[in-house]
């Protein structure tokens, strides 16, 4: 005979237990996915060597439950303006001290947080090693000599052609400062077209045995294709003249034991080493402690960025390639990544 009272009692007990368990399950889910229901408007820089890092951070934020609805490519001025205003939430392509000229943004709603790569981002001017050795060129100022200008004169106007940076990039501002401070205007032409295309042209000239003169930074595919010490050399500056917002860093422009540097070490590149840092809207960080903690915790080795940039330069540069390369790096570093994510989840539950 069926005991209806026993069935009713058992059913009631199970229902009560389920109701009691629901808050605990919800709490666990919320801790696991603290960003659920929050959409992030993320930006990335105009230089494609920073896009892979942006994709990695995007995927990590998505593992916390955030929806990264889009990654918008922006030049420096519009990014720093819009992130301060809150129209964009963050990017991971800040270069400091190179971007010190955007300090207004940090007084009006933006802030630096964490480090993608600390102190490993170098900048400077290089020429091909063959020309440096044949014509005893060690300093950038050596190229101002008439006979040396002609070596790098691709368009026949008597000036050396320097692959520089497009307008809107922080390096373009500093190079323009150098032109004024060192009075290079009568000696050099700054090529400000698209950087990748200009460097591809320079690489073609190099492969044809012609001299080349260019600005670059690390990490960047250029120093993978044109190896310092083998193909090209870093030129030194006899005197450091930095923009006003970097003037206190004049002692930070020398690099010890720099491979491929012309002349005696330490190598004075005339540019201070940079930290690559996330920059985010302050209100966004306050409202999203999990995202803030992730930005504090995460980092990417310079060597990994070099390796990815080389793959990208070899043609693996589609959105699908970047997504796959980012997910592969995350899985290959899963133990470290999980530590960052756990810290982010803990920060959200405090």
Residue frames as qw, qx, qy, qz and C-alpha x, y, z in Angstrom:
[[0.000, 0.889, 0.458, 0.000, 0.00, 0.00, 0.00],
 [0.403, 0.514, -0.022, 0.757, 1.31, 3.44, -0.93],
 [0.396, -0.603, -0.421, 0.549, 2.12, 5.64, 2.06],
 [0.255, 0.805, 0.277, 0.458, 0.96, 9.03, 0.80],
 [0.382, -0.923, 0.014, 0.030, 2.06, 10.84, 3.97],
 [0.719, -0.385, 0.326, 0.479, 5.60, 9.52, 3.62],
 [0.543, 0.428, 0.407, 0.597, 5.74, 10.59, -0.04],
 [0.010, -0.931, -0.211, -0.297, 4.42, 14.03, 0.83],
 [0.558, -0.793, 0.127, 0.209, 6.95, 14.41, 3.65],
 [0.715, -0.121, 0.387, 0.569, 9.84, 13.32, 1.42],
 [0.389, 0.643, 0.384, 0.536, 8.77, 15.65, -1.39],
 [0.207, -0.962, -0.113, -0.134, 8.43, 18.56, 1.00],
 [0.665, -0.608, 0.228, 0.368, 11.84, 17.89, 2.50],
 [0.646, 0.157, 0.417, 0.619, 13.45, 17.79, -0.95],
 [0.192, 0.823, 0.321, 0.428, 11.78, 21.04, -1.99],
 [0.395, -0.917, 0.022, 0.051, 12.91, 22.81, 1.16],
 [0.722, -0.356, 0.332, 0.492, 16.44, 21.51, 0.66],
 [0.530, 0.455, 0.405, 0.590, 16.43, 22.77, -2.92],
 [0.029, -0.940, -0.188, -0.284, 15.28, 26.20, -1.81],
 [0.579, -0.766, 0.159, 0.230, 17.96, 26.32, 0.87],
 [0.723, -0.103, 0.403, 0.551, 20.62, 25.29, -1.67],
 [0.449, 0.766, 0.338, 0.311, 19.59, 27.90, -4.25],
 [0.094, -0.988, 0.119, 0.012, 21.26, 30.93, -2.60],
 [0.615, -0.523, 0.499, 0.315, 24.49, 28.96, -2.18],
 [0.674, 0.298, 0.540, 0.407, 24.44, 27.89, -5.83],
 [0.265, 0.919, 0.209, 0.203, 23.69, 31.44, -6.94],
 [0.334, -0.894, 0.259, 0.150, 26.51, 32.80, -4.77],
 [0.690, -0.243, 0.553, 0.399, 28.95, 30.27, -6.23],
 [0.562, 0.576, 0.461, 0.374, 27.90, 31.19, -9.77],
 [0.044, 0.995, 0.051, 0.077, 28.23, 34.89, -9.03],
 [0.493, -0.718, 0.405, 0.279, 31.73, 34.34, -7.65],
 [0.691, 0.042, 0.588, 0.418, 32.71, 32.29, -10.70],
 [0.332, 0.506, 0.479, 0.636, 31.30, 34.84, -13.17],
 [0.192, -0.595, -0.375, 0.685, 31.40, 38.21, -11.40],
 [0.003, 0.285, -0.293, -0.913, 31.19, 40.10, -14.69],
 [0.130, 0.398, 0.871, 0.256, 28.00, 38.43, -15.85],
 [0.069, 0.837, 0.539, -0.060, 25.57, 40.98, -17.26],
 [0.162, -0.835, 0.112, 0.515, 28.24, 43.68, -17.72],
 [0.731, 0.588, 0.200, 0.284, 29.29, 44.76, -21.21],
 [0.467, -0.607, 0.193, 0.613, 32.78, 46.21, -21.71],
 [0.545, 0.836, 0.032, 0.053, 33.68, 48.64, -24.48],
 [0.705, -0.444, 0.300, 0.464, 37.36, 47.92, -25.06],
 [0.423, 0.873, -0.187, -0.155, 39.79, 49.73, -27.36],
 [0.844, -0.130, 0.245, 0.459, 43.09, 48.79, -28.94],
 [0.189, -0.689, 0.234, 0.659, 45.90, 50.91, -30.34],
 [0.596, 0.718, -0.116, -0.340, 46.49, 51.88, -33.96],
 [0.183, 0.588, -0.781, -0.107, 49.69, 49.82, -34.08],
 [0.879, -0.015, -0.329, -0.345, 48.94, 46.18, -34.82],
 [0.492, 0.262, -0.746, 0.364, 51.78, 44.87, -32.63],
 [0.190, -0.148, 0.614, -0.751, 49.52, 45.59, -29.64],
 [0.677, -0.066, -0.265, -0.683, 46.42, 43.79, -30.93],
 [0.663, -0.020, -0.748, 0.037, 47.33, 40.32, -29.63],
 [0.168, -0.003, -0.663, 0.729, 47.70, 41.61, -26.08],
 [0.446, -0.020, 0.086, -0.891, 44.27, 43.24, -26.38],
 [0.738, -0.023, -0.526, -0.422, 42.78, 39.92, -27.51],
 [0.478, -0.003, -0.797, 0.369, 44.32, 38.07, -24.56],
 [0.071, 0.049, 0.513, -0.854, 42.84, 40.51, -22.04],
 [0.582, -0.003, -0.209, -0.786, 39.50, 40.40, -23.84],
 [0.708, -0.051, -0.683, -0.172, 39.35, 36.61, -23.52],
 [0.322, -0.032, -0.737, 0.594, 40.36, 36.75, -19.84],
 [0.293, 0.015, 0.256, -0.921, 37.62, 39.26, -19.11],
 [0.693, -0.015, -0.411, -0.592, 35.14, 36.98, -20.86],
 [0.553, -0.033, -0.812, 0.184, 36.23, 34.10, -18.61],
 [0.047, -0.116, -0.599, 0.791, 35.03, 36.28, -15.71],
 [0.180, 0.599, 0.764, -0.158, 31.64, 36.59, -17.36],
 [0.093, 0.636, -0.015, -0.766, 32.05, 40.02, -18.93],
 [0.652, 0.592, 0.448, 0.154, 30.75, 40.60, -22.43],
 [0.255, -0.468, 0.312, 0.787, 33.39, 42.34, -24.55],
 [0.570, 0.651, 0.426, -0.265, 31.02, 43.65, -27.16],
 [0.627, 0.749, 0.012, 0.216, 33.66, 45.16, -29.42],
 [0.611, -0.452, 0.119, 0.639, 37.32, 46.13, -29.57],
 [0.364, 0.918, 0.160, 0.011, 37.60, 49.51, -31.27],
 [0.702, 0.079, 0.059, 0.706, 40.87, 50.59, -32.89],
 [0.062, -0.985, -0.160, -0.001, 41.76, 54.12, -31.79],
 [0.501, 0.508, -0.268, 0.648, 44.71, 56.48, -32.05],
 [0.412, -0.147, -0.573, 0.692, 46.06, 57.93, -28.83],
 [0.110, -0.093, 0.141, -0.979, 44.24, 61.31, -28.66],
 [0.618, -0.253, -0.317, -0.674, 40.70, 59.94, -29.13],
 [0.689, -0.214, -0.682, 0.123, 41.35, 57.02, -26.79],
 [0.339, -0.100, -0.539, 0.764, 42.59, 59.11, -23.89],
 [0.287, -0.123, 0.006, -0.950, 39.74, 61.56, -24.34],
 [0.692, -0.204, -0.433, -0.541, 37.03, 58.91, -24.56],
 [0.634, -0.167, -0.707, 0.264, 38.34, 56.72, -21.72],
 [0.115, -0.010, -0.443, 0.889, 38.37, 59.73, -19.39],
 [0.456, -0.071, -0.086, -0.883, 34.79, 60.50, -20.40],
 [0.526, 0.006, 0.772, -0.357, 33.69, 56.89, -19.95],
 [0.712, 0.462, -0.141, -0.509, 32.72, 56.37, -23.59],
 [0.752, 0.295, -0.587, 0.057, 35.37, 53.61, -23.72],
 [0.799, -0.593, -0.028, -0.094, 36.17, 51.48, -20.68],
 [0.598, -0.616, 0.446, 0.253, 39.81, 50.47, -21.18],
 [0.784, 0.541, -0.304, 0.017, 42.72, 49.42, -23.33],
 [0.840, -0.448, 0.170, 0.255, 45.99, 47.60, -22.56],
 [0.704, 0.449, 0.141, 0.532, 48.19, 49.60, -24.94],
 [0.167, -0.984, 0.053, -0.031, 49.35, 52.48, -22.75],
 [0.769, 0.232, -0.191, 0.564, 53.05, 53.30, -23.11],
 [0.303, -0.946, 0.010, -0.110, 54.66, 55.26, -20.29],
 [0.057, -0.603, -0.238, 0.760, 56.45, 57.62, -20.19],
 [0.196, 0.141, 0.592, 0.769, 55.75, 57.97, -23.95],
 [0.168, -0.631, -0.626, -0.427, 52.08, 58.76, -23.25],
 [0.321, -0.419, -0.455, 0.718, 52.81, 61.20, -20.43],
 [0.011, -0.041, -0.216, -0.975, 51.58, 63.96, -22.72],
 [0.436, -0.421, -0.589, -0.534, 48.02, 62.72, -22.06],
 [0.223, -0.079, -0.720, 0.653, 48.17, 63.48, -18.33],
 [0.385, -0.091, 0.037, -0.917, 44.96, 65.54, -18.61],
 [0.691, -0.141, -0.592, -0.391, 43.09, 62.25, -19.00],
 [0.571, -0.152, -0.722, 0.359, 44.35, 61.09, -15.60],
 [0.005, -0.073, -0.401, 0.913, 43.01, 64.21, -13.96],
 [0.495, 0.111, -0.061, -0.860, 39.58, 63.77, -15.53],
 [0.850, 0.021, 0.177, -0.496, 38.49, 60.17, -15.09],
 [0.879, 0.320, -0.352, 0.016, 41.18, 57.74, -16.33],
 [0.478, -0.724, 0.493, -0.066, 43.92, 55.86, -14.55],
 [0.486, 0.452, -0.748, -0.028, 46.84, 53.51, -15.18],
 [0.784, -0.350, 0.372, -0.355, 46.50, 50.09, -13.58],
 [0.915, -0.055, 0.384, 0.109, 48.81, 47.08, -13.66],
 [0.008, -0.672, 0.586, 0.453, 51.50, 46.26, -16.20],
 [0.913, 0.375, -0.034, -0.155, 51.31, 44.28, -19.42],
 [0.842, 0.173, -0.143, 0.491, 55.12, 44.45, -19.62],
 [0.368, -0.915, -0.010, 0.165, 57.33, 46.42, -17.28],
 [0.287, -0.799, 0.390, 0.355, 60.43, 48.26, -18.48],
 [0.643, -0.072, 0.667, 0.370, 61.03, 46.11, -21.55],
 [0.510, 0.758, 0.393, 0.109, 59.74, 48.40, -24.28],
 [0.441, -0.415, 0.237, 0.760, 62.70, 50.10, -26.00],
 [0.472, 0.843, 0.255, -0.031, 62.69, 52.74, -28.72],
 [0.368, -0.629, 0.347, 0.590, 65.30, 54.26, -30.95],
 [0.546, 0.739, -0.209, -0.335, 66.79, 54.85, -34.39],
 [0.759, -0.190, 0.575, 0.239, 68.52, 52.16, -36.42],
 [0.475, 0.676, -0.393, -0.404, 70.37, 51.78, -39.73],
 [0.973, 0.179, -0.147, 0.007, 71.66, 48.75, -41.60],
 [0.738, -0.559, 0.240, 0.292, 74.88, 47.33, -40.15],
 [0.738, 0.276, 0.290, 0.543, 76.74, 47.30, -43.46],
 [0.210, 0.818, 0.113, 0.523, 76.38, 51.06, -43.99],
 [0.514, -0.852, 0.069, -0.067, 77.18, 51.79, -40.32],
 [0.799, -0.363, 0.284, 0.385, 80.46, 49.92, -40.55],
 [0.643, 0.402, 0.301, 0.579, 81.49, 51.13, -44.00],
 [0.135, 0.734, 0.108, 0.657, 80.87, 54.79, -43.17],
 [0.375, -0.028, -0.588, 0.716, 81.66, 54.73, -39.44],
 [0.380, -0.484, -0.163, -0.771, 78.18, 55.85, -38.36],
 [0.324, -0.127, -0.822, 0.452, 77.64, 55.49, -34.61],
 [0.066, 0.416, 0.484, -0.767, 75.40, 58.42, -33.68],
 [0.365, 0.738, 0.568, -0.001, 72.22, 59.72, -35.27],
 [0.009, 0.912, -0.070, -0.404, 74.00, 63.05, -35.63],
 [0.414, -0.312, 0.662, 0.541, 76.56, 61.37, -37.95],
 [0.413, 0.482, 0.720, 0.280, 73.82, 61.11, -40.59],
 [0.120, 0.921, 0.212, -0.303, 73.47, 64.90, -40.70],
 [0.294, -0.501, 0.510, 0.635, 76.75, 65.04, -42.63],
 [0.543, 0.536, -0.198, -0.615, 76.07, 65.71, -46.30],
 [0.324, 0.372, -0.833, -0.249, 77.86, 62.62, -47.54],
 [0.073, 0.075, 0.956, -0.273, 75.89, 60.42, -45.14],
 [0.485, 0.399, 0.323, -0.708, 72.54, 62.04, -45.85],
 [0.501, 0.445, -0.487, -0.561, 72.90, 61.02, -49.47],
 [0.075, 0.158, -0.985, 0.001, 73.29, 57.36, -48.49],
 [0.137, 0.363, 0.857, -0.340, 69.74, 57.27, -47.11],
 [0.306, 0.433, -0.018, -0.848, 68.16, 59.56, -49.68],
 [0.448, 0.243, 0.853, 0.117, 65.59, 57.40, -51.46],
 [0.373, 0.790, 0.481, -0.077, 63.71, 60.21, -53.22],
 [0.600, 0.348, 0.205, 0.691, 66.69, 62.26, -54.43],
 [0.076, -0.939, -0.182, -0.281, 66.00, 65.50, -52.52],
 [0.339, 0.592, -0.458, 0.570, 69.34, 65.43, -50.71],
 [0.470, -0.496, 0.438, -0.584, 67.87, 64.55, -47.30],
 [0.095, 0.109, -0.982, 0.118, 68.07, 61.24, -45.46],
 [0.632, -0.273, -0.361, -0.629, 64.71, 59.46, -45.38],
 [0.073, -0.173, 0.831, -0.524, 63.72, 58.29, -41.90],
 [0.475, -0.388, -0.721, -0.321, 60.85, 55.84, -41.40],
 [0.110, -0.221, 0.470, -0.847, 59.04, 57.60, -38.56],
 [0.090, 0.339, 0.878, -0.325, 55.53, 57.30, -37.03],
 [0.028, -0.581, -0.603, -0.545, 52.06, 58.23, -38.29],
 [0.182, -0.388, 0.164, -0.888, 50.29, 61.26, -36.80],
 [0.748, -0.410, -0.116, -0.509, 48.43, 60.45, -33.59],
 [0.882, -0.117, -0.384, 0.249, 51.07, 58.06, -32.28],
 [0.516, -0.836, 0.040, 0.184, 53.07, 59.01, -29.19],
 [0.705, -0.184, 0.323, 0.604, 56.35, 58.33, -31.00],
 [0.378, 0.657, 0.348, 0.552, 55.37, 60.81, -33.72],
 [0.252, -0.956, -0.091, -0.122, 55.17, 63.53, -31.06],
 [0.654, -0.619, 0.259, 0.349, 58.63, 62.69, -29.72],
 [0.658, 0.180, 0.412, 0.604, 60.20, 62.41, -33.18],
 [0.173, 0.852, 0.264, 0.418, 58.75, 65.82, -34.07],
 [0.453, -0.884, 0.083, 0.081, 60.31, 67.14, -30.86],
 [0.741, -0.271, 0.357, 0.501, 63.66, 65.65, -31.91],
 [0.511, 0.561, 0.361, 0.543, 63.43, 67.33, -35.31],
 [0.066, -0.945, -0.088, -0.307, 63.02, 70.67, -33.58],
 [0.621, -0.754, 0.176, 0.120, 65.46, 70.13, -30.70],
 [0.697, -0.255, 0.457, 0.490, 68.26, 68.73, -32.88],
 [0.278, 0.713, -0.197, -0.613, 67.39, 70.88, -35.93],
 [0.501, -0.032, 0.820, 0.276, 67.01, 67.87, -38.19],
 [0.533, 0.674, 0.364, -0.358, 64.58, 69.52, -40.60],
 [0.347, 0.794, -0.372, -0.331, 67.30, 70.40, -43.13],
 [0.060, -0.479, 0.871, 0.086, 68.85, 66.94, -42.91],
 [0.155, 0.105, 0.981, -0.044, 66.07, 64.34, -42.64],
 [0.524, -0.144, -0.355, -0.761, 62.64, 63.63, -44.09],
 [0.352, -0.043, 0.811, -0.465, 60.28, 61.98, -41.61],
 [0.368, -0.096, -0.759, -0.529, 58.15, 59.39, -43.43],
 [0.330, -0.021, 0.590, -0.737, 54.82, 59.47, -41.57],
 [0.657, 0.031, -0.484, -0.576, 52.76, 57.14, -43.74],
 [0.920, -0.288, -0.033, -0.265, 51.44, 53.83, -42.39],
 [0.338, -0.702, 0.627, -0.010, 54.25, 52.34, -40.35],
 [0.787, -0.035, 0.615, 0.045, 53.91, 48.71, -41.47],
 [0.705, 0.670, 0.207, 0.106, 53.85, 49.69, -45.14],
 [0.133, 0.928, -0.340, 0.078, 56.81, 52.06, -44.73],
 [0.485, -0.554, 0.677, -0.005, 58.83, 49.40, -42.93],
 [0.841, 0.248, 0.478, 0.060, 57.94, 46.81, -45.56],
 [0.530, 0.838, -0.055, 0.116, 59.37, 49.21, -48.15],
 [0.153, -0.824, 0.537, -0.091, 62.50, 49.68, -46.03],
 [0.750, -0.226, 0.622, 0.003, 62.86, 45.91, -45.68],
 [0.796, 0.541, 0.255, 0.092, 62.66, 45.58, -49.47],
 [0.284, 0.902, -0.296, 0.136, 65.43, 48.15, -49.89],
 [0.468, -0.628, 0.617, -0.073, 67.55, 46.35, -47.33],
 [0.839, 0.062, 0.539, 0.038, 67.11, 43.06, -49.16],
 [0.667, 0.716, 0.098, 0.184, 68.26, 44.84, -52.33],
 [0.729, -0.019, -0.105, 0.677, 71.43, 45.95, -50.57],
 [0.086, 0.702, 0.086, 0.702, 70.39, 49.58, -50.09],
 [0.176, 0.057, -0.585, 0.790, 70.92, 51.58, -46.85],
 [0.381, -0.651, -0.552, -0.356, 67.92, 52.05, -44.53],
 [0.091, 0.156, -0.449, 0.875, 67.25, 54.44, -41.62],
 [0.499, -0.479, -0.548, -0.470, 64.25, 53.88, -39.36],
 [0.348, -0.376, 0.511, -0.690, 62.67, 54.31, -35.95],
 [0.659, -0.194, -0.686, -0.239, 61.37, 51.25, -34.15],
 [0.498, -0.503, 0.428, -0.562, 60.30, 49.98, -30.78],
 [0.379, 0.063, -0.922, 0.036, 60.33, 46.66, -28.97],
 [0.538, 0.023, 0.815, 0.215, 58.48, 44.37, -28.98],
 [0.509, 0.658, -0.075, -0.549, 57.97, 44.71, -32.72],
 [0.917, 0.267, 0.284, 0.081, 58.27, 42.44, -35.74],
 [0.413, 0.872, -0.255, 0.069, 60.93, 44.72, -37.24],
 [0.175, -0.697, 0.683, -0.130, 63.62, 43.45, -34.87],
 [0.808, -0.018, 0.585, -0.064, 62.65, 39.91, -35.81],
 [0.749, 0.628, 0.182, 0.108, 63.04, 40.55, -39.54],
 [0.406, 0.748, -0.279, 0.444, 66.03, 42.88, -39.10],
 [0.810, -0.454, -0.285, 0.237, 68.09, 41.49, -36.24],
 [0.111, -0.952, 0.257, -0.120, 70.13, 44.05, -34.26],
 [0.516, -0.593, 0.602, 0.140, 73.78, 43.12, -34.38],
 [0.612, 0.082, 0.720, 0.318, 73.38, 41.03, -37.55],
 [0.367, 0.620, 0.549, 0.423, 71.32, 43.07, -40.01],
 [0.013, -0.851, -0.127, -0.509, 70.95, 46.46, -38.34],
 [0.480, -0.069, -0.502, 0.716, 72.39, 48.48, -35.47],
 [0.239, -0.880, -0.395, 0.114, 70.97, 50.82, -32.85],
 [0.380, 0.548, -0.101, 0.739, 72.41, 54.32, -33.17],
 [0.431, -0.483, -0.491, 0.583, 73.27, 56.34, -30.11],
 [0.025, 0.934, 0.204, 0.292, 72.46, 59.95, -29.22],
 [0.496, 0.279, -0.348, 0.745, 75.33, 62.24, -28.21],
 [0.093, -0.062, 0.389, -0.914, 72.94, 64.39, -26.20],
 [0.058, -0.469, -0.881, 0.025, 69.53, 63.57, -24.75],
 [0.182, 0.022, 0.028, -0.983, 66.77, 66.08, -25.45],
 [0.026, -0.388, -0.921, 0.014, 63.40, 64.80, -24.29],
 [0.206, -0.638, -0.397, -0.627, 60.01, 66.50, -24.43],
 [0.188, -0.509, 0.363, -0.757, 59.09, 68.53, -21.36],
 [0.815, -0.324, 0.061, -0.476, 56.78, 65.84, -19.96],
 [0.974, -0.026, -0.159, 0.158, 59.69, 63.35, -19.99],
 [0.254, 0.814, -0.361, 0.377, 62.50, 65.72, -19.04],
 [0.520, -0.630, 0.494, -0.297, 63.04, 64.10, -15.63],
 [0.956, -0.004, 0.293, -0.015, 63.86, 60.79, -17.35],
 [0.428, 0.812, -0.393, -0.045, 67.04, 61.91, -19.11],
 [0.195, -0.561, 0.796, -0.117, 69.06, 59.49, -16.99],
 [0.712, 0.055, 0.658, -0.240, 66.87, 56.57, -18.05],
 [0.675, 0.640, -0.135, -0.342, 67.74, 56.56, -21.76],
 [0.186, 0.578, -0.792, -0.059, 70.77, 54.28, -21.50],
 [0.961, -0.057, -0.013, -0.269, 70.53, 50.50, -21.82],
 [0.385, -0.590, 0.707, 0.060, 73.17, 48.11, -20.50],
 [0.348, -0.160, 0.896, 0.224, 74.50, 45.41, -22.83],
 [0.640, 0.536, 0.214, -0.507, 72.08, 46.19, -25.66],
 [0.658, 0.066, 0.655, 0.365, 72.61, 43.71, -28.49],
 [0.470, 0.586, 0.475, 0.458, 73.43, 45.50, -31.74],
 [0.118, -0.964, -0.107, 0.213, 74.31, 48.88, -30.28],
 [0.622, 0.590, -0.100, 0.504, 76.96, 50.90, -32.13],
 [0.043, 0.723, -0.352, 0.593, 79.77, 52.28, -30.00],
 [0.191, 0.189, -0.804, 0.530, 80.53, 51.79, -26.36],
 [0.522, -0.551, -0.627, -0.175, 78.08, 50.42, -23.80],
 [0.346, 0.490, 0.754, -0.269, 75.85, 51.37, -22.09],
 [0.226, 0.344, 0.596, 0.689, 73.89, 52.39, -25.16],
 [0.109, 0.441, 0.323, -0.830, 72.25, 55.82, -25.05],
 [0.260, 0.448, 0.774, 0.365, 69.20, 55.53, -27.27],
 [0.038, -0.105, -0.062, -0.992, 67.87, 58.97, -26.37],
 [0.621, -0.335, -0.344, -0.620, 64.51, 57.41, -25.43],
 [0.363, -0.338, 0.718, -0.489, 63.66, 56.11, -21.93],
 [0.158, -0.093, -0.975, -0.122, 62.50, 52.51, -21.68],
 [0.504, -0.213, -0.096, -0.832, 58.73, 52.22, -21.45],
 [0.282, 0.104, 0.889, -0.346, 56.22, 50.25, -19.43],
 [0.335, -0.200, -0.641, -0.661, 53.24, 48.89, -21.36],
 [0.089, 0.129, 0.728, -0.667, 50.20, 49.41, -19.11],
 [0.038, -0.614, -0.758, -0.216, 46.43, 49.09, -19.11],
 [0.062, 0.004, 0.155, -0.986, 44.52, 52.37, -18.88],
 [0.155, -0.493, -0.844, -0.145, 40.90, 52.35, -17.76],
 [0.266, -0.623, -0.159, -0.718, 38.05, 54.63, -16.78],
 [0.013, 0.249, -0.705, 0.663, 38.12, 55.18, -13.01],
 [0.648, -0.057, 0.245, -0.719, 34.38, 54.75, -12.53],
 [0.845, 0.185, -0.433, -0.255, 34.45, 51.50, -14.49],
 [0.452, 0.272, -0.761, 0.377, 37.22, 50.17, -12.21],
 [0.256, -0.189, 0.564, -0.762, 35.32, 51.15, -9.08],
 [0.767, 0.062, 0.098, -0.631, 32.15, 49.42, -10.27],
 [0.937, 0.226, -0.246, -0.099, 33.99, 46.30, -11.50],
 [0.431, -0.730, 0.527, -0.050, 36.50, 45.14, -8.89],
 [0.883, 0.011, 0.447, 0.139, 37.00, 41.80, -10.68],
 [0.648, 0.694, 0.090, 0.299, 38.10, 43.52, -13.88],
 [0.064, -0.929, 0.305, -0.200, 40.28, 45.93, -11.90],
 [0.671, -0.522, 0.526, 0.018, 42.04, 43.08, -10.10],
 [0.869, 0.295, 0.328, 0.222, 42.58, 41.18, -13.34],
 [0.423, 0.853, -0.080, 0.295, 44.26, 44.25, -14.84],
 [0.331, -0.821, 0.442, -0.147, 46.49, 44.48, -11.76],
 [0.798, -0.293, 0.527, 0.012, 47.42, 40.80, -11.89],
 [0.862, 0.407, 0.275, 0.127, 47.89, 39.93, -15.56],
 [0.066, -0.784, 0.447, 0.426, 51.08, 40.37, -17.59],
 [0.902, 0.419, 0.096, 0.031, 52.61, 39.04, -20.80],
 [0.646, -0.423, 0.326, 0.545, 56.35, 38.37, -21.26],
 [0.206, 0.756, -0.301, -0.544, 58.06, 40.54, -23.85],
 [0.148, -0.286, 0.881, 0.346, 59.45, 37.37, -25.45],
 [0.370, 0.416, 0.828, -0.070, 55.91, 36.06, -26.04],
 [0.324, 0.822, 0.171, -0.435, 54.92, 39.32, -27.71],
 [0.008, 0.607, -0.629, -0.487, 57.99, 39.09, -29.96],
 [0.272, 0.005, 0.943, 0.191, 57.07, 35.57, -30.98],
 [0.379, 0.632, 0.645, -0.201, 53.47, 36.50, -31.80],
 [0.208, 0.824, -0.105, -0.516, 54.51, 39.60, -33.74],
 [0.107, -0.402, 0.792, 0.448, 56.78, 37.41, -35.87],
 [0.315, 0.315, 0.893, 0.061, 53.87, 35.09, -36.68],
 [0.289, 0.795, 0.371, -0.382, 51.70, 38.07, -37.54],
 [0.086, 0.735, -0.393, -0.546, 54.34, 39.47, -39.85],
 [0.167, -0.172, 0.908, 0.345, 54.53, 36.11, -41.62],
 [0.332, -0.128, -0.606, -0.711, 50.84, 36.40, -42.49],
 [0.367, -0.428, -0.820, 0.101, 48.97, 35.00, -39.47],
 [0.078, -0.063, -0.248, 0.964, 47.28, 38.33, -38.80],
 [0.352, -0.417, -0.555, -0.628, 43.57, 37.80, -39.37],
 [0.516, -0.460, 0.249, -0.679, 41.06, 38.30, -36.53],
 [0.964, -0.131, -0.145, -0.179, 40.72, 34.51, -36.40],
 [0.708, 0.302, -0.446, 0.456, 44.50, 34.13, -36.14],
 [0.026, -0.496, 0.420, -0.760, 44.70, 36.63, -33.28],
 [0.756, -0.353, 0.093, -0.544, 41.86, 34.90, -31.46],
 [0.967, 0.012, -0.249, 0.042, 43.48, 31.48, -31.84],
 [0.527, 0.407, -0.452, 0.594, 46.94, 32.74, -30.86],
 [0.285, -0.508, 0.345, -0.736, 45.51, 34.40, -27.74],
 [0.882, -0.272, 0.032, -0.384, 43.53, 31.33, -26.66],
 [0.883, 0.185, -0.360, 0.238, 46.59, 29.11, -27.24],
 [0.258, 0.471, -0.484, 0.691, 48.76, 31.33, -25.06],
 [0.559, -0.444, 0.238, -0.658, 46.13, 31.35, -22.32],
 [0.971, -0.122, -0.096, -0.180, 45.86, 27.55, -22.32],
 [0.751, 0.313, -0.401, 0.420, 49.65, 27.14, -22.37],
 [0.153, 0.310, -0.485, 0.804, 49.81, 29.36, -19.27],
 [0.544, -0.515, -0.515, -0.416, 46.65, 28.06, -17.62],
 [0.617, -0.406, -0.520, 0.429, 48.07, 27.68, -14.09],
 [0.257, -0.109, -0.129, 0.952, 49.24, 31.28, -14.04],
 [0.242, -0.299, -0.387, -0.838, 46.04, 32.54, -15.70],
 [0.568, -0.515, -0.625, -0.147, 43.83, 30.70, -13.22],
 [0.472, -0.339, -0.421, 0.697, 45.70, 32.42, -10.40],
 [0.011, 0.040, 0.091, 0.995, 44.86, 35.80, -11.91],
 [0.435, -0.365, -0.538, -0.622, 41.23, 34.84, -12.40],
 [0.575, -0.462, -0.641, 0.210, 40.91, 33.51, -8.84],
 [0.299, -0.239, -0.278, 0.881, 42.32, 36.77, -7.47],
 [0.180, -0.161, -0.298, -0.924, 39.83, 38.71, -9.60],
 [0.543, -0.440, -0.636, -0.328, 36.93, 36.62, -8.33],
 [0.515, -0.400, -0.551, 0.521, 38.07, 37.06, -4.72],
 [0.130, -0.056, -0.066, 0.988, 38.25, 40.82, -5.21],
 [0.351, -0.298, -0.450, -0.765, 34.65, 40.85, -6.44],
 [0.620, -0.455, -0.632, -0.097, 33.40, 38.95, -3.40],
 [0.387, -0.092, -0.484, 0.780, 34.96, 41.23, -0.78]]
